[in-house]
Amino acid sequence: MAVRTDGQIQPHASTQDMFRLDRHVAIVTGAAGLLGEQHALALSDAGAHVVLVDRDVETCQQRARQITEHSQVKALALSCDVTKKSSWEDVLQQVLSEFGRVDVLVNNAAFTTQSRSKNYDRGFLEFPLEDWNQILEVNLAGTFLGCQVIGSELIKRRSGSIINLASLYGVVSPNHRLYPGTGIHQPVAYSVSKAGVLALTRYLATLWADQGVRVNCITPGGVFNGHAELFATRFGALCPSSRMARPDEMRGALVYLASSASSYCTGHNLVVDGGWTAW
Ligand SMILES: NC(=O)c1ccc[n+]([C@@H]2O[C@H](COP(=O)([O-])OP(=O)(O)OC[C@H]3O[C@@H](n4cnc5c(N)ncnc54)[C@H](O)[C@@H]3O)[C@@H](O)[C@H]2O)c1
């Protein structure tokens, strides 16, 4: 027996079927980035039509083409600035006119070490308020707006799953000894924004739990993306799994949280960090 997102028992569904997302429509922000691509691939593999959203719409278009060539699902690329409510409203309107429904939202877009703000590398004492505001605007306000605009549609349907990408550094502090000499920096605003994403997730999860809408987080550990060898070596020495994550190692967590396999799971922070926070 399986349980649907609306809590009804679905006789004869296998455990494997609980992870399927056939006919579902999933929006992934930051889909032009490292993990965004993996999220779109994972959801389409599970049978969902995917909407790849980013400021960089050309990369999303290429990725959408590859998905449609290699699967039975539809993939749509849309331009969106997650910090603008009107941009989110355009996304919702286009998704509804193309598919007539939305089931899953993955709030993944962010200022990261890859897509850095102008002064991302500056130390705490010199960190400009301008960059603090920009990082919080994308990582936290962008997630808030996505939950508000797309969440309103999920509430209407009384069904849906929102997955917010948090970070290890919203749970624990970055280990400041990792960075000197590596050319990599972890600004305070990033950590604070991700701690905010965790709080937003819990707030909405409890607000909407009895309305059929689940809200959870994934907290990835450090994902390898051509990092300097010195950084990767130091990271490996501090991580119980002795290495950084591969980009595809978030896929299982995402499909679990998007699907009815996690129908009784809301307000959770699923940490996929190779054990980093366990010691
Ligand atoms: N990669 C890691 O090691 C890691 C670790 C922990 C958490 N995370 C989180 O996972 C998520 C994905 O990380 P990633 O490594 O793929 O990042 P990435 O930098 O590769 O991709 C981020 C994407 O967000 C987009 N973006 C930035 N501002 C935007 C805006 N205003 N509107 C729309 N799109 C915008 C960028 O264009 C980019 O494509 C992020 O939320 C990040 O904080 C990543």
The ligand as a Gaussian input file, in Angstrom:
#p B3LYP/6-31G(d) Opt

LIG

0 1
 N       27.564000      23.348000      -4.679000
 C       27.715000      23.205000      -3.358000
 O       28.761000      22.779000      -2.860000
 C       26.563000      23.541000      -2.447000
 C       26.671000      23.228000      -1.094000
 C       25.638000      23.567000      -0.237000
 C       24.518000      24.193000      -0.720000
 N       24.428000      24.488000      -2.049000
 C       23.208000      25.167000      -2.516000
 O       22.678000      24.451000      -3.612000
 C       22.117000      25.363000      -4.549000
 C       22.747000      25.160000      -5.907000
 O       24.151000      25.347000      -5.802000
 P       25.092000      25.308000      -7.098000
 O       26.420000      24.883000      -6.628000
 O       24.422000      24.558000      -8.186000
 O       25.149000      26.860000      -7.466000
 P       25.520000      27.538000      -8.862000
 O       26.205000      28.810000      -8.532000
 O       26.188000      26.582000      -9.781000
 O       24.075000      27.864000      -9.478000
 C       23.270000      28.893000      -8.947000
 C       22.360000      29.370000     -10.069000
 O       21.497000      30.376000      -9.526000
 C       21.297000      31.351000     -10.545000
 N       20.876000      32.623000      -9.980000
 C       21.595000      33.476000      -9.202000
 N       20.877000      34.578000      -8.934000
 C       19.663000      34.419000      -9.543000
 C       18.483000      35.218000      -9.642000
 N       18.413000      36.434000      -9.051000
 N       17.436000      34.744000     -10.336000
 C       17.506000      33.535000     -10.951000
 N       18.591000      32.733000     -10.915000
 C       19.663000      33.178000     -10.216000
 C       22.658000      31.459000     -11.229000
 O       22.525000      32.029000     -12.529000
 C       23.111000      30.008000     -11.249000
 O       22.758000      29.355000     -12.446000
 C       22.341000      26.750000      -3.971000
 O       21.183000      27.152000      -3.258000
 C       23.500000      26.563000      -3.037000
 O       23.534000      27.535000      -2.011000
 C       25.413000      24.174000      -2.922000

